[in-house]
Each structure stands twice: as C-alpha cells, then as structure tokens.
Amino acid sequence: MSSEYQIAETLDVKGASCPMPVVQAKSAIDDLAEGEILEVVATDSGSMSDLDGWATGTDGVELLEQVEDGDVYKHYVEKTA
C-alpha cells in the first residue's frame, strides 16, 4: 500500500499502546513540511480508532488511509498545513 504514497517518514510504534502512537505521531508530523506524508506502523489495534480520532479532531493533518496487515496496522497521515 505504501507504494501509492511518497512517504516522507516512517514512524515505528510497534509494541506501544494508547496513547503513545498518537503522541509520537503528533511529534513526528510537527517535523514534516506541508504536503509530506507520515507512515505510522503500529501493533496496537486501538491505533485504528485513536489515530482516526486524532486526525479528525486536529487541524493541519489528514488521515489518508489505514491498512490492517495481520497484526500490524499502517496509517498514512498527510500534513496539510
């Protein structure tokens, strides 16, 4: 799936549980330029709803896609502002 996107940075939060995937994603996205895409790779199934809620409630980010690949969850977040 990641081949569809020009990934600026991959954030590996495997093994981390709520709220750390969101906390680390926010920190990582702050370092990106507008239009760049962050790939977040997690093993916490709760990251699906957590990252969706964070992106929905946060100006300047857009959740492009979430992919479940076995016990790994990949999230693609674009910095929009």
N, CA, C and O of each residue as an XYZ file, in Angstrom:
324
protein
N       0.814     -1.208      0.000
C       0.000      0.000      0.000
C       0.851      1.264      0.000
O       0.481      2.265     -0.613
N       1.981      1.219      0.681
C       2.788      2.423      0.804
C       3.336      2.893     -0.535
O       3.765      4.039     -0.666
N       3.322      2.008     -1.534
C       3.821      2.407     -2.844
C       2.948      3.481     -3.481
O       3.381      4.182     -4.396
N       1.716      3.607     -2.991
C       0.816      4.635     -3.521
C       1.211      6.024     -3.045
O       0.840      7.021     -3.664
N       1.954      6.098     -1.962
C       2.280      7.369     -1.339
C       3.776      7.632     -1.379
O       4.589      6.708     -1.371
N       4.115      8.896     -1.423
C       5.506      9.337     -1.288
C       5.725      9.570      0.205
O       5.405     10.638      0.726
N       6.268      8.571      0.882
C       6.417      8.627      2.330
C       7.625      9.491      2.695
O       8.742      9.239      2.243
N       7.384     10.511      3.516
C       8.481     11.371      3.966
C       9.194     10.742      5.164
O      10.410     10.866      5.308
N       8.426     10.068      6.020
C       8.998      9.470      7.225
C       8.129      8.301      7.662
O       6.904      8.347      7.546
N       8.774      7.250      8.165
C       8.058      6.119      8.747
C       8.304      6.125     10.248
O       9.446      6.173     10.706
N       7.221      6.075     11.001
C       7.287      6.053     12.459
C       6.902      4.653     12.921
O       5.768      4.216     12.724
N       7.844      3.959     13.533
C       7.611      2.602     14.026
C       7.237      2.667     15.502
O       8.081      2.938     16.356
N       5.953      2.413     15.794
C       5.490      2.420     17.180
C       4.991      1.021     17.578
O       4.139      0.880     18.456
N       5.537      0.000     16.919
C       5.144     -1.367     17.254
C       5.479     -1.639     18.719
O       6.561     -1.301     19.198
N       4.524     -2.258     19.418
C       4.702     -2.558     20.833
C       4.199     -1.461     21.755
O       4.026     -1.696     22.951
N       3.963     -0.279     21.230
C       3.439      0.828     22.046
C       1.918      0.768     22.076
O       1.282      0.402     21.088
N       1.342      1.129     23.217
C      -0.114      1.149     23.322
C      -0.586      2.566     23.604
O       0.208      3.460     23.895
N      -1.889      2.748     23.512
C      -2.519      4.045     23.703
C      -1.993      4.706     24.966
O      -1.893      4.041     25.997
N      -1.661      5.964     24.928
C      -1.799      6.928     23.831
C      -0.521      7.136     23.013
O      -0.470      8.045     22.184
N       0.504      6.319     23.229
C       1.808      6.604     22.633
C       1.821      6.685     21.105
O       2.509      7.554     20.571
N       1.096      5.825     20.365
C       1.130      6.003     18.902
C       0.675      7.398     18.464
O       1.255      7.979     17.546
N      -0.348      7.929     19.107
C      -0.836      9.268     18.756
C       0.157     10.343     19.207
O       0.436     11.285     18.466
N       0.681     10.199     20.412
C       1.647     11.185     20.930
C       2.867     11.250     20.006
O       3.321     12.336     19.646
N       3.389     10.091     19.629
C       4.570     10.058     18.773
C       4.245     10.508     17.350
O       5.077     11.142     16.702
N       3.051     10.192     16.855
C       2.654     10.647     15.515
C       2.556     12.169     15.475
O       2.989     12.798     14.510
N       1.985     12.760     16.526
C       1.878     14.220     16.566
C       3.262     14.856     16.544
O       3.495     15.825     15.823
N       4.168     14.313     17.328
C       5.526     14.849     17.367
C       6.205     14.713     16.007
O       6.871     15.642     15.550
N       6.040     13.572     15.366
C       6.674     13.337     14.062
C       6.074     14.219     12.975
O       6.802     14.730     12.124
N       4.759     14.406     12.991
C       4.109     15.201     11.932
C       4.493     16.673     12.074
O       4.546     17.401     11.082
N       4.758     17.111     13.303
C       5.174     18.500     13.524
C       6.495     18.812     12.819
O       6.755     19.960     12.459
N       7.328     17.784     12.623
C       8.632     17.975     11.984
C       8.567     17.920     10.459
O       9.562     18.195      9.789
N       7.409     17.567      9.905
C       7.292     17.456      8.451
C       6.845     18.778      7.834
O       6.293     19.646      8.511
N       7.096     18.908      6.544
C       6.631     20.079      5.798
C       5.217     19.812      5.286
O       4.801     18.661      5.149
N       4.494     20.879      5.010
C       3.148     20.751      4.463
C       3.189     19.899      3.194
O       4.043     20.087      2.328
N       2.243     18.955      3.105
C       2.157     18.075      1.937
C       2.925     16.771      2.089
O       2.772     15.865      1.270
N       3.755     16.666      3.134
C       4.501     15.426      3.339
C       3.632     14.408      4.076
O       2.700     14.767      4.796
N       3.960     13.128      3.880
C       3.157     12.045      4.433
C       3.970     11.237      5.428
O       5.112     10.855      5.173
N       3.345     10.991      6.571
C       3.916     10.178      7.634
C       3.245      8.807      7.601
O       2.019      8.704      7.585
N       4.060      7.765      7.591
C       3.551      6.399      7.726
C       3.770      5.985      9.176
O       4.893      6.037      9.676
N       2.701      5.575      9.851
C       2.789      5.108     11.224
C       2.527      3.605     11.217
O       1.485      3.154     10.741
N       3.474      2.831     11.747
C       3.357      1.374     11.788
C       3.193      0.954     13.246
O       4.085      1.169     14.066
N       2.038      0.352     13.563
C       1.702      0.021     14.949
C       1.232     -1.429     15.061
O       0.860     -2.057     14.070
N       1.259     -1.942     16.288
C       0.711     -3.271     16.559
C      -0.501     -3.197     17.484
O      -1.136     -4.218     17.747
N      -0.825     -2.020     17.976
C      -1.975     -1.824     18.859
C      -3.229     -1.645     18.006
O      -3.335     -0.676     17.255
N      -4.180     -2.578     18.120
C      -5.404     -2.476     17.312
C      -6.168     -1.190     17.616
O      -6.894     -0.680     16.763
N      -6.007     -0.667     18.831
C      -6.655      0.592     19.191
C      -6.136      1.787     18.412
O      -6.772      2.841     18.376
N      -4.961      1.616     17.778
C      -4.406      2.726     16.992
C      -5.305      3.075     15.813
O      -5.265      4.202     15.319
N      -6.117      2.120     15.355
C      -7.017      2.399     14.231
C      -7.989      3.530     14.603
O      -8.130      4.505     13.866
N      -8.649      3.385     15.742
C      -9.599      4.427     16.155
C      -8.890      5.633     16.750
O      -9.336      6.766     16.566
N      -7.782      5.402     17.467
C      -7.067      6.511     18.105
C      -6.513      7.498     17.080
O      -6.689      8.708     17.222
N      -5.844      6.983     16.049
C      -5.257      7.875     15.043
C      -6.338      8.520     14.185
O      -6.190      9.666     13.762
N      -7.415      7.801     13.927
C      -8.533      8.381     13.185
C      -9.135      9.545     13.972
O      -9.389     10.611     13.411
N      -9.360      9.342     15.259
C      -9.923     10.407     16.099
C      -9.006     11.601     16.198
O      -9.452     12.747     16.145
N      -7.707     11.326     16.344
C      -6.737     12.427     16.425
C      -6.722     13.232     15.133
O      -6.777     14.461     15.168
N      -6.650     12.547     13.991
C      -6.586     13.251     12.701
C      -7.870     14.026     12.432
O      -7.827     15.142     11.913
N      -9.013     13.438     12.783
C     -10.300     14.103     12.572
C     -10.412     15.371     13.411
O     -10.974     16.371     12.964
N      -9.876     15.325     14.626
C     -10.010     16.458     15.533
C      -8.857     17.440     15.505
O      -8.813     18.367     16.313
N      -7.914     17.248     14.578
C      -6.719     18.087     14.546
C      -6.623     18.831     13.222
O      -6.614     18.218     12.155
N      -6.551     20.154     13.298
C      -6.342     20.944     12.090
C      -4.933     20.703     11.571
O      -3.989     20.573     12.350
N      -4.797     20.643     10.248
C      -3.476     20.550      9.646
C      -3.004     19.141      9.363
O      -1.895     18.946      8.865
N      -3.835     18.148      9.676
C      -3.496     16.767      9.329
C      -4.704     16.078      8.713
O      -5.850     16.389      9.038
N      -4.426     15.133      7.813
C      -5.488     14.357      7.189
C      -5.066     12.899      7.159
O      -3.984     12.566      6.678
N      -5.929     12.032      7.678
C      -5.681     10.599      7.617
C      -6.093     10.114      6.233
O      -7.274     10.134      5.888
N      -5.107      9.675      5.437
C      -5.375      9.265      4.065
C      -5.887      7.839      3.982
O      -6.797      7.540      3.208
N      -5.298      6.959      4.782
C      -5.649      5.545      4.694
C      -5.143      4.816      5.926
O      -4.156      5.210      6.547
N      -5.850      3.734      6.265
C      -5.400      2.817      7.311
C      -5.461      1.412      6.731
O      -6.444      1.037      6.092
N      -4.402      0.639      6.957
C      -4.312     -0.706      6.404
C      -4.026     -1.681      7.533
O      -3.087     -1.494      8.307
N      -4.844     -2.727      7.621
C      -4.594     -3.789      8.589
C      -3.911     -4.939      7.859
O      -4.463     -5.499      6.912
N      -2.715     -5.283      8.303
C      -1.923     -6.333      7.672
C      -1.546     -7.353      8.738
O      -0.471     -7.274      9.333
N      -2.441     -8.312      8.976
C      -2.233     -9.254     10.061
C      -2.333     -8.537     11.391
O      -3.366     -7.946     11.702
N      -1.262     -8.583     12.184
C      -1.279     -7.893     13.477
C      -0.520     -6.576     13.433
O      -0.128     -6.037     14.469
N      -0.314     -6.059     12.212
C       0.343     -4.765     12.023
C      -0.658     -3.806     11.383
O      -1.379     -4.164     10.452
N      -0.684     -2.592     11.899
C      -1.612     -1.565     11.413
C      -0.791     -0.408     10.859
O       0.072      0.144     11.542
N      -1.076     -0.050      9.603
C      -0.343      1.043      8.966
C      -1.303      2.205      8.731
O      -2.427      2.039      8.256
N      -0.813      3.375      9.081
C      -1.618      4.595      8.975
C      -0.831      5.599      8.129
O       0.375      5.765      8.311
N      -1.519      6.255      7.216
C      -0.877      7.241      6.340
C      -1.513      8.589      6.617
O      -2.697      8.799      6.352
N      -0.706      9.510      7.160
C      -1.193     10.815      7.599
C      -0.451     11.898      6.835
O       0.779     11.931      6.821
N      -1.207     12.782      6.201
C      -0.606     13.901      5.459
C      -0.687     15.175      6.291
O      -1.715     15.479      6.896
N       0.425     15.914      6.307
C       0.417     17.234      6.950
C      -0.159     18.208      5.932
O       0.418     18.399      4.861
N      -1.289     18.824      6.257
C      -1.977     19.673      5.283
C      -1.797     21.166      5.571
O      -2.227     22.003      4.777
N      -1.179     21.498      6.674
C      -0.939     22.917      6.991
C       0.256     23.055      7.891
O       0.618     24.169      8.269
